[in-house]
Structures are given as structure tokens and as C-alpha cells.
Amino acid sequence: SQLDMTSFDKDKSGYLDADEIKEAVSQIVGGQEVPQIMVDNLMSIVDENNDGKIDAQELDHFMKFFRQMHSFKVHTTKESCNLRIIQVNDVYELKNWPAFDTLLREHTINNTYTMLPGDFLAPGLLSSLDKGKGMVDMMNRVGLNGIQYVCFGNHENDVPFEELKKRVQEYKGKWINSNMQDINKKLGIELPEYAIIDVTGGGQKRKVGIIGLLTNDKN
């Protein structure tokens, strides 16, 4: 099938909003239910000017995702209230991301969240040149949802402070900072101390808290 603006622009506005994108993705993956978190992250990546809608130019970027979605399946477990956390840390080389991208596509179910608790901006040969910019770009894109939650690791301190500030601003997920609130003032960015996610399924709804801690233990 071919995705074009007229096929999914139901209100003929010349743009695709989040609801229209959700319907488009659902059709692309064979009518399966699409988790809202996937739509939210997809919009945050493709909607370059952050106006809540996708225009024709931005649709070209969406097509990159479309070409991958023919083999992507959204696994669901409706009978129970499940939470799946897929976590990696100490990721220093971009060559590791394709395998992780495949893992996410094969094991994503409803209520799946991805986390990277530190040590991703450095060290590495590329990061010595781009100060972690390429790494953050991959984190925003991997597995369609991107890495949704990160926190500081000791190696984030290897990046010059002004570059660290840029990486924090470029990251599209939630950067949690539970126990180093003083750095927020230096960054000029209010990083959250925690996040709360709603986990639903099987007629149940649970709230789960997420914190991100950095200690002085080098081990």
C-alpha cells in the first residue's frame, strides 16, 4: 500500500494530526491496535516544528517509518495488566543500535517502556568528535518509540558542559534527575525528579513511579 496525504487527511485540512497518524499506522500494521505512546513518540520525531500536525514536507520523514512498518507487529496482552521495561546502559557505539532496534520491534507489547540509565554520551571515538550528538539522535529514533527515559551516568560528565546542555535539549524523551537538582540551575533546564506512568490492562490500572539516581560509586 502507499501512504499519501489525501488517504488519511480525513478533514481535508492539508495536515495530518495525531488521530489521523494513529489511524494511518494502524492500517499500515494490518489493523492492529496501536499504543498511544507509539503515536506520541512518532509525532515528537516527525513533527519538526512541534505544531501538533504533520505537513507534506514532514510526511516525507514519516515515510521512512512507513517503509519499516510492513514487518513491524504490535504485540498485545489484553488479558492482564502487564508492564514491560526494556533497559540498556553503557552504550558507547552506534553500531549497537540496529540490533537493539530489532529487539524492540519484536518484543514491544502494550505498556512497554524503554530506559537507558546513564553512560551513553561518552566515552567513545565518535563522542570525542560530536560530543554525543549522534548517540542522542539514535536514542530518539530507535524502535519507533525511541528511548523514553534516561538519567545521568558518570560518563555524561565527560562531555563539556555546554555540549551536555545541547544533548539534554535534543533528547525527546524524559531525562529524569532525582538527586542532582543543583545541575538544573546550571543547565537552565528543569529536569523532572521523577515520572509516573499509568499501566492499564485486564480492567486494571496501576501507577508506577520512575526515578533516576546517580551515586558516587564508580563501580
Salt bridges, closest charged atoms under 4 A:
GLU23 OE2 - LYS10 NZ 3.76
GLU33 OE1 - LYS78 NZ 3.66
GLU48 OE2 - HIS61 ND1 2.50
GLU93 OE1 - LYS95 NZ 3.33
ASP101 OD2 - ARG105 NE 2.58
ASP137 OD1 - ARG141 NE 3.07
ASP158 OD2 - HIS155 ND1 2.67
GLU163 OE2 - LYS166 NZ 3.51
GLU163 OE1 - ARG167 NH1 2.98
GLU170 OE2 - LYS133 NZ 3.09
GLU170 OE1 - ARG167 NE 2.76
ASP198 OD1 - LYS207 NZ 2.84
